[in-house]
């Protein structure tokens, strides 16, 4: 297997992991008993995670990927809160 195929396999593997985590995140957010509290918790987690990325000197790609997932979580939490009002 050449380096290009190996890199492609690693990317596909990581993509599968991210998708799996997203599905789990959907289930957890959708079953949270107090949607407004969940939104507050997500804000805290977002801030703490971003501080860690900033202190680690993470690349722009890592920060963008992190923010993408946080935005998806926030959208799911907002939708869950709207359904429960």
N, C-alpha and C positions, 0 to 999 in steps of 0.2 A: 504494500500500500504506500503510495507516494505521499509527500508532505501535504499536498493540496487535498487529497482525499482524507487524510488523517485530520486536518483542520476542519474540513466539512463535517466529518463524523462528530468531532467535539462540539461544534456549533449546533448540530442537530440534537445531540444529547442534551446540551444545556437548554435548548429551546423546549425540549420535552419536559425537562425538570421545571422550567418556568411555567409552562402550561399546567402541569400538575399542581404546582403551588397556587396558581390562580384559581383553579377549580376548588381546591380546599379553602382558599380565602373566600370564595363565593359562598360556600356552605357555612362557614363560620360566621360571616357577616349576616347572612340571611337568617340565621337562627339566634342571633344575639337578642336577649330579652329586653334591652333598653337601648334603642337606636341612638338617642341623643347622647347617652354616656359613651357609646361606641365611637361616635364622631369626635368627642373630646379626647378619648384615648388615642384615636388615630392621629390627631393633631400633635399630641405629645410624642408619640412614636416617630412621627415624621420629623419633628424637630431634633429628637435625640439621634435618629439615624443620619440626618443631614450633618449634624455636628461631628459625628464619627467619620463620615466621608470627608468632610472638610479638614479634619485634623490628620487624617491618614494621607492627605495629598492625592486623593483619588483622581482618576482621569475624567475628562468631560463626559466620556461615554458611560462610565460607571455612574456618574451623577445623573445623567439623562435617563439611564435605565432605571435607577432607583426612583426618580421622580415619576417616570411612566407608571411604575407599579403603585406608587403611593396615590397617584391621580386615579387609577382604576379602583383602588380600594375606597377612596373617598367617594367616587361616583356610585359604587355599590352601596356604601353606607347611606348616602343621601337618598338613593332609591328605596332602600329598606325603611328609612325613617318616613319617607313620603307615604309608603304603603301602610304604615302603622299609625298614621294620624287620623 
